Amino acid sequence: MNIVKKSIQLHDGRTIEIETGKLAKQADGSVVLKMGNTMLLATVTCAKDAKEDVDFMPLQVDYKEKFASAGRFPGGFMKREGRATDAEILVARLIDRALRPLFPDDFHAEVFVTVNLISADKDIMPDALAGLAASAALAVSDIPFGGPISEVRVARINGEFCINPTFSELEKADLDIMVAATIDNIMMVEGEMKEVSESVMLEAIKFAHEAIKAQCQAQLELMAEVGKTEKRAYCHEKNDEELKEACHNYCYDKCYAIAKSGTAKHERGDAFAALEEEFLATLPEEEREEKAALVARYFHGVEKEAMRNMILDEGVRLDGRTTTQIRPIWCEVDYLPCAHGSAIFTRGETQSLTTVTLGTKLDMKETDEVLVQKTEPFVLHYNFPPFSTGEAKAQRGIGRREIGHGNLAWRALKPMVPTGEENPYAVRVVSDILESNGSSSMATVCAGTLALMDSGIKLKKPVSGIAMGLISDSKTGKYAILSDILGDEDHLGDMDFKVTGTKDGITATQMDIKVDGLSYQVLEQALEQARQGRMHIMGEMMKCISEPREDLKPHAPRIVQLTVPGEFIGAIIGKGGEVIQNIQKTTGTTITITEQQNENNDTVGVVDIFGENKEGMDAALNWIKGIVTVPEVGETYKGKVVSILEFGAFVQILPGKEGLLHISEIDWKKVEKVEDVLNVGDEVEVKLLEIDSKTGKMRLSRKALIEKPEGYVEPVRRPRPDNGGHKKPFNGQKPRGDRNERGDREQRKPQNDQPKAE
């Protein structure tokens, strides 16, 4: 084995170690990255040649966390890792978006990058190391690649930036972003913030880049040491310079005219397609089929050049807007009468129909990952059906793009959705994209804000979002920053920079850059232009609904929440859940109990009663209050007769708490039979006279609440022969008889040693 190692030291003294030549040596490139006890195995393989008719970069990136890495069993019946989780897909996307722009434009062989978490330290976040591991595997291979790159997480904790914080440190951060870059340029940014300013975000990116430079330098040294500075030769594209020139000469002016016409998306697309067919028809018929693929590639280049020059030279965009102009916006809330909250947000040719559903703690998302186990009270799902772009194809499962866009919108809204006592509900937001021409994830953020306010959830502040673009020319130095980009401007441009936030700061961002040499000056200008665009969009949204509804919709479920002492949690649940199940069944409600510590570090139970019927919820609330209420001597209670005996009645004054109403305490007048006054099921008001300090038995009185009749005389109690002929007051127990009677009874009992009758 030819094992080569490189070490990278972080600013706080921690060390990252990269090793190659020991594991997975049959892959084109493989490394093991280690930090603390966390280890990642990254491998890369590449096809020998490109497949026919492939004119794009077929890159596949997978990230997988092994449960054994943390000494855990996977959940489920099969007890093995299955399909990728959302978290694994999001990490794979972070790697993919940083690597993809750096492969040569004419390289079309299939490349597979796989990163496995094989050892997991419980407080080290592996996602911040996965991009470095993938790039290092490419560095030690012969695959053509314009890197190396690295990715780091930057957090701001107590006003100080730090690189790759631990799980526990990140809980205190007000900024959490992932930054990917080469040694020279920023490539990708994604993360969430708690309303930080544009200047703070830019400072965080610069701080990340300094750490990335050292990690890229270590990879360059590793590449040289293993002898992989020279990459493989390839030829994946055939070219016809004469055809390329002919296409440009015939199509450029016409493409420019179509681009400048300001037509709608489909009309413009049809015009470009017709022009391509028109040029193809100029070729000899026998050459058309053979050269169709080349014509498509060259025409795309002409279309891109015309659109970019139009923007740089004239400041005019495909739909006729200026560089800073936002498309027309219209909004509507309460569109769906049966949803708990709904909104439509339309900006140009992009439209989101978003709903809000409210539930209990039982509806919260449960996360069971290798290193993260938690419940999430707020979730957001994003759907992108084919009809939203006019495509005629079937809708299959959820793709990686939908998971990524939904996660960005979730991060944008999450800091503003109240939790805990302010909002005991589980909240699900679903954005269905009905039309798409750029910025559908930002439409989701805007529609989500409107739908949440329509539902009555007390959103802390409204959030809006915008996608920024960039057109640049490295030869002339010209550039144009575009607000609210179209789909074509994203596809043909140099940057897709999404920014969301409130009036007071940024809550989330996602940036992908496709060119080298983007200066911080351009980024700063883009952030300021994005802030102005966000404020304009926010103003349009506030015309529709400016603050959350005062109350939930009439058909929305309600939650009543109360806190009980910890010692009563068991009493509410009952043996085997008998009590709580009976309450739910009887009242038609759903009840959850969460054990927590209060400010005095005492255990308490937070009880949530969830239902749509007020009468049932009130009944459940009173039932639980009764369980946790401690009866007080001298207090009056409205109880129910649960059983009748010869000497009195047992009355339930609180759930699970019964006392004896003796026959002598029913009325001032003499009561011969209890049934003359009371029957089982009757409701009766009683006063609690006494609680036995040893047994806890309660003595009740009804007559204490009835006015004493005028001239009432206490009856004389007759003594009974006992202890010298004196009778004791009747205490509700049946007379036990004298000793002779008891002796006779004992004699009549069969002896234990006598055989039983067959």
Backbone hydrogen bonds, N-H to C=O, Kabsch-Sander energy under -0.5 kcal/mol:
donor,donor_aa,acceptor,acceptor_aa,energy
3,I,1,M,-0.8
4,V,20,T,-2.5
6,K,18,I,-2.4
8,I,16,I,-3.0
10,L,8,I,-0.5
10,L,14,R,-3.2
13,G,10,L,-1.9
16,I,8,I,-3.2
17,E,34,K,-3.0
18,I,6,K,-3.2
19,E,32,V,-2.4
20,T,4,V,-2.3
27,A,24,A,-1.1
28,D,44,V,-0.9
29,G,44,V,-1.5
31,V,42,A,-2.3
32,V,19,E,-2.8
33,L,31,V,-0.5
33,L,40,L,-2.8
34,K,17,E,-2.9
35,M,38,T,-2.4
36,G,15,T,-0.5
38,T,35,M,-2.1
39,M,119,S,-2.5
40,L,33,L,-2.6
41,L,116,N,-2.7
42,A,31,V,-2.6
42,A,40,L,-0.6
43,T,114,T,-2.8
44,V,29,G,-2.4
45,T,112,F,-2.1
47,A,110,E,-2.6
54,V,51,K,-1.3
55,D,53,D,-0.6
59,L,57,M,-2.0
60,Q,111,V,-2.4
62,D,113,V,-2.7
64,K,115,V,-2.7
66,K,64,K,-0.6
66,K,117,L,-1.7
69,S,66,K,-1.3
70,A,67,F,-1.6
71,G,68,A,-1.3
72,R,67,F,-2.1
89,I,85,T,-2.3
90,L,86,D,-2.3
91,V,87,A,-1.8
92,A,88,E,-2.3
93,R,89,I,-2.3
94,L,90,L,-1.7
95,I,91,V,-1.9
96,D,92,A,-2.8
97,R,93,R,-2.7
98,A,94,L,-0.9
98,A,95,I,-0.5
99,L,95,I,-2.1
100,R,96,D,-2.8
102,L,99,L,-2.0
103,F,100,R,-1.4
107,F,104,P,-1.8
108,H,106,D,-0.6
111,V,58,P,-1.9
112,F,45,T,-2.8
113,V,60,Q,-3.0
113,V,111,V,-0.5
114,T,43,T,-2.6
114,T,112,F,-0.5
115,V,62,D,-2.6
116,N,41,L,-2.8
117,L,64,K,-2.9
118,I,39,M,-2.1
118,I,116,N,-0.8
119,S,39,M,-1.5
120,A,69,S,-2.5
121,D,119,S,-0.5
124,I,121,D,-1.6
128,A,125,M,-0.8
129,L,126,P,-1.7
130,A,126,P,-1.0
131,G,127,D,-0.6
133,A,129,L,-2.1
134,A,130,A,-2.4
135,S,131,G,-2.3
136,A,132,L,-2.3
137,A,133,A,-1.9
138,L,134,A,-1.8
139,A,135,S,-2.3
140,V,136,A,-1.7
141,S,138,L,-1.3
146,G,102,L,-2.4
150,S,181,A,-1.7
152,V,179,V,-2.2
154,V,177,I,-3.0
155,A,162,C,-2.1
156,R,175,L,-1.4
157,I,155,A,-0.6
157,I,160,E,-2.9
158,N,172,K,-0.5
160,E,157,I,-1.7
162,C,155,A,-2.1
164,N,153,R,-2.9
167,F,123,D,-1.0
170,L,166,T,-2.3
171,E,167,F,-1.0
172,K,169,E,-1.6
173,A,170,L,-1.7
174,D,156,R,-2.1
175,L,156,R,-0.6
176,D,192,E,-2.6
177,I,154,V,-2.4
178,M,190,E,-3.9
179,V,152,V,-2.7
180,A,188,M,-2.9
181,A,150,S,-1.9
182,T,185,N,-2.7
187,M,180,A,-2.9
188,M,180,A,-1.9
189,V,511,M,-2.1
190,E,178,M,-2.2
191,G,509,T,-2.1
192,E,176,D,-2.5
193,M,507,T,-2.6
194,K,174,D,-2.6
195,E,193,M,-0.9
195,E,506,I,-0.9
196,V,506,I,-1.5
201,M,197,S,-1.8
202,L,198,E,-2.2
203,E,199,S,-2.0
204,A,200,V,-2.1
205,I,201,M,-1.9
206,K,202,L,-2.0
207,F,203,E,-2.2
208,A,204,A,-2.2
209,H,205,I,-2.1
210,E,206,K,-1.5
211,A,207,F,-1.1
212,I,208,A,-2.1
213,K,209,H,-2.2
214,A,210,E,-1.0
215,Q,211,A,-1.3
216,C,212,I,-2.5
217,Q,213,K,-2.2
218,A,214,A,-1.8
219,Q,215,Q,-1.3
220,L,216,C,-2.1
221,E,217,Q,-2.0
222,L,218,A,-2.0
223,M,219,Q,-2.8
224,A,220,L,-1.9
225,E,221,E,-2.1
226,V,222,L,-1.9
227,G,224,A,-0.6
228,K,223,M,-2.6
231,K,229,T,-0.5
232,R,142,D,-3.1
236,H,106,D,-0.5
244,K,240,D,-2.6
245,E,241,E,-2.3
246,A,242,E,-2.0
247,C,243,L,-2.6
248,H,244,K,-2.1
249,N,245,E,-2.6
250,Y,246,A,-2.3
251,C,247,C,-2.5
252,Y,248,H,-2.2
255,C,251,C,-3.1
256,Y,252,Y,-2.6
257,A,253,D,-2.0
258,I,254,K,-2.2
259,A,255,C,-2.8
260,K,256,Y,-1.9
261,S,257,A,-0.5
261,S,258,I,-1.0
262,G,259,A,-0.6
262,G,318,L,-0.5
268,R,264,A,-2.8
269,G,265,K,-2.5
270,D,266,H,-2.5
271,A,267,E,-1.8
272,F,268,R,-2.2
273,A,269,G,-2.4
274,A,270,D,-2.3
275,L,271,A,-2.0
276,E,272,F,-2.1
277,E,273,A,-2.1
278,E,274,A,-2.1
279,F,275,L,-2.3
280,L,276,E,-2.4
281,A,277,E,-1.8
282,T,279,F,-1.5
283,L,280,L,-1.4
287,E,284,P,-2.0
288,R,284,P,-0.9
288,R,285,E,-0.6
289,E,285,E,-0.5
291,K,287,E,-2.3
292,A,288,R,-0.8
292,A,289,E,-0.6
295,V,291,K,-2.6
296,A,292,A,-2.3
297,R,293,A,-1.9
298,Y,294,L,-2.8
299,F,295,V,-3.0
300,H,296,A,-1.9
301,G,297,R,-1.7
302,V,298,Y,-2.0
303,E,299,F,-2.8
304,K,300,H,-2.4
305,E,301,G,-2.3
306,A,302,V,-2.6
307,M,303,E,-2.2
308,R,304,K,-2.3
309,N,305,E,-2.6
310,M,306,A,-2.2
311,I,307,M,-1.7
312,L,308,R,-2.6
313,D,309,N,-3.0
314,E,310,M,-2.1
315,G,310,M,-0.6
315,G,311,I,-1.3
316,V,310,M,-1.1
317,R,321,R,-1.8
320,G,317,R,-2.3
325,Q,322,T,-0.6
330,W,346,T,-2.2
332,E,344,I,-1.9
334,D,342,S,-2.1
339,A,336,L,-0.8
340,H,356,V,-0.9
341,G,356,V,-0.8
343,A,354,T,-2.1
344,I,332,E,-3.0
345,F,352,S,-2.3
346,T,330,W,-2.2
347,R,350,T,-2.9
348,G,328,P,-2.5
350,T,347,R,-1.7
351,Q,435,E,-2.4
352,S,345,F,-2.5
353,L,432,D,-2.5
354,T,343,A,-2.7
354,T,352,S,-0.6
355,T,430,V,-2.2
356,V,341,G,-2.6
357,T,428,R,-2.4
359,G,426,A,-2.6
363,D,360,T,-1.6
364,M,361,K,-1.1
365,K,376,E,-1.8
367,T,365,K,-0.6
367,T,374,K,-3.4
368,D,366,E,-0.5
369,E,372,V,-3.2
374,K,367,T,-1.5
376,E,365,K,-2.8
379,V,427,V,-2.4
381,H,429,V,-2.8
383,N,431,S,-2.9
388,S,385,P,-1.7
389,T,386,P,-1.7
390,G,387,F,-1.0
391,E,386,P,-1.9
393,K,391,E,-1.1
396,R,394,A,-0.6
403,I,399,G,-1.7
404,G,400,R,-2.5
405,H,401,R,-2.8
406,G,402,E,-2.3
407,N,403,I,-2.0
408,L,404,G,-1.9
409,A,405,H,-2.1
410,W,406,G,-2.4
411,R,407,N,-2.5
412,A,408,L,-1.9
413,L,409,A,-1.8
414,K,410,W,-2.5
416,M,413,L,-1.7
417,V,413,L,-0.7
417,V,414,K,-1.2
422,E,419,T,-1.2
423,N,420,G,-0.8
426,A,359,G,-2.3
427,V,377,P,-3.2
428,R,357,T,-2.4
429,V,379,V,-2.4
430,V,355,T,-2.1
431,S,381,H,-3.1
432,D,353,L,-2.6
432,D,430,V,-0.6
433,I,383,N,-2.4
433,I,431,S,-0.6
434,L,351,Q,-2.0
434,L,432,D,-0.6
435,E,351,Q,-1.4
436,S,388,S,-2.1
437,N,438,G,-0.5
443,A,439,S,-1.7
444,T,440,S,-1.7
445,V,441,S,-1.5
446,C,442,M,-2.0
447,A,443,A,-2.9
448,G,444,T,-2.7
449,T,445,V,-2.1
450,L,446,C,-2.0
451,A,447,A,-2.7
452,L,448,G,-2.3
453,M,449,T,-2.1
454,D,450,L,-2.2
455,S,451,A,-1.7
456,G,452,L,-0.8
456,G,453,M,-0.6
457,I,452,L,-1.3
459,L,457,I,-2.4
460,K,416,M,-2.7
464,S,501,G,-2.2
466,I,499,V,-2.2
468,M,497,F,-3.5
469,G,482,L,-2.7
470,L,495,M,-0.6
471,I,480,A,-2.3
473,D,478,K,-2.6
477,G,473,D,-2.4
480,A,471,I,-2.6
482,L,469,G,-2.2
482,L,480,A,-0.5
483,S,323,T,-3.0
484,D,467,A,-0.9
485,I,467,A,-1.5
490,D,486,L,-1.6
491,H,487,G,-2.4
492,L,488,D,-3.0
493,G,489,E,-0.7
494,D,470,L,-3.2
495,M,470,L,-0.5
496,D,512,D,-2.3
497,F,468,M,-2.9
498,K,496,D,-0.6
498,K,510,Q,-3.6
499,V,466,I,-2.6
500,T,508,A,-2.5
501,G,464,S,-2.3
502,T,505,G,-2.0
505,G,502,T,-0.7
506,I,196,V,-3.2
507,T,500,T,-2.3
508,A,500,T,-1.3
509,T,191,G,-2.2
510,Q,498,K,-2.1
511,M,189,V,-3.5
512,D,496,D,-2.2
513,I,187,M,-2.4
514,K,494,D,-2.8
515,V,494,D,-0.5
519,S,517,G,-0.6
523,L,519,S,-1.7
524,E,520,Y,-2.7
525,Q,521,Q,-2.1
526,A,522,V,-2.6
527,L,523,L,-2.4
528,E,524,E,-1.9
529,Q,525,Q,-2.4
530,A,526,A,-2.2
531,R,527,L,-2.1
532,Q,528,E,-2.0
533,G,529,Q,-2.1
534,R,530,A,-2.8
535,M,531,R,-2.1
536,H,532,Q,-1.7
537,I,533,G,-2.4
538,M,534,R,-2.9
539,G,535,M,-2.0
540,E,536,H,-1.7
541,M,537,I,-2.2
542,M,538,M,-2.4
543,K,539,G,-0.8
544,C,541,M,-1.5
545,I,541,M,-1.6
549,R,453,M,-2.4
553,K,455,S,-0.5
556,A,553,K,-1.6
558,R,611,G,-3.1
560,V,609,I,-2.6
562,L,607,V,-2.2
564,V,605,G,-2.7
566,G,603,T,-1.8
568,F,565,P,-1.9
569,I,566,G,-1.4
572,I,568,F,-2.1
573,I,569,I,-2.1
574,G,570,G,-3.2
577,G,574,G,-2.0
578,E,575,K,-1.3
579,V,573,I,-0.7
580,I,573,I,-1.6
581,Q,577,G,-2.1
582,N,578,E,-1.8
583,I,579,V,-2.3
584,Q,580,I,-2.3
585,K,581,Q,-2.5
586,T,582,N,-2.5
587,T,583,I,-2.5
588,G,584,Q,-1.8
589,T,584,Q,-0.8
590,T,610,F,-2.9
592,T,608,D,-2.1
594,T,606,V,-2.1
596,Q,604,V,-2.6
598,N,602,D,-2.5
601,N,598,N,-2.3
604,V,596,Q,-2.7
605,G,564,V,-2.9
606,V,594,T,-3.0
606,V,604,V,-0.5
607,V,562,L,-3.1
607,V,605,G,-0.7
608,D,592,T,-2.7
608,D,606,V,-0.6
609,I,560,V,-3.0
609,I,607,V,-0.5
610,F,590,T,-3.2
610,F,608,D,-0.6
611,G,558,R,-2.1
614,K,612,E,-0.6
617,M,613,N,-2.3
618,D,614,K,-2.7
619,A,615,E,-2.1
620,A,616,G,-2.4
621,L,617,M,-2.6
622,N,618,D,-2.7
623,W,619,A,-2.2
624,I,620,A,-2.4
625,K,621,L,-2.7
626,G,622,N,-2.3
627,I,623,W,-1.7
628,V,624,I,-2.0
629,T,625,K,-1.1
634,G,688,L,-3.2
635,E,632,E,-1.9
637,Y,686,V,-2.9
639,G,637,Y,-0.8
639,G,684,V,-2.9
640,K,652,Q,-1.7
641,V,682,D,-2.8
642,V,650,F,-2.6
643,S,650,F,-1.3
645,L,648,G,-3.2
648,G,645,L,-0.8
649,A,661,L,-2.5
650,F,643,S,-2.4
651,V,649,A,-0.6
651,V,659,G,-2.6
652,Q,640,K,-2.9
653,I,651,V,-0.8
653,I,657,K,-1.6
654,L,657,K,-1.5
657,K,654,L,-2.9
659,G,651,V,-2.3
660,L,698,M,-2.6
661,L,649,A,-3.4
661,L,659,G,-0.6
662,H,660,L,-0.8
662,H,700,L,-0.6
663,I,647,F,-2.6
665,E,662,H,-2.2
666,I,663,I,-1.0
672,E,670,K,-0.6
676,D,673,K,-1.6
677,V,674,V,-2.0
678,L,674,V,-2.9
681,G,641,V,-2.7
682,D,679,N,-2.1
684,V,639,G,-2.4
686,V,637,Y,-2.7
687,K,701,S,-2.8
688,L,635,E,-2.3
689,L,687,K,-0.8
689,L,699,R,-2.7
690,E,699,R,-1.4
692,D,697,K,-3.0
696,G,692,D,-2.1
699,R,690,E,-2.7
700,L,660,L,-2.8
701,S,687,K,-1.7
702,R,665,E,-2.7
703,K,665,E,-2.5
705,L,702,R,-1.6
706,I,703,K,-1.4
712,Y,709,P,-1.6
722,D,720,R,-0.7
726,H,722,D,-1.1
742,R,738,D,-2.2
743,G,739,R,-2.9
744,D,740,N,-2.7
745,R,741,E,-2.2
746,E,742,R,-2.3
747,Q,743,G,-2.2
748,R,744,D,-1.8
749,K,745,R,-0.9
749,K,746,E,-0.6
754,Q,751,Q,-1.4
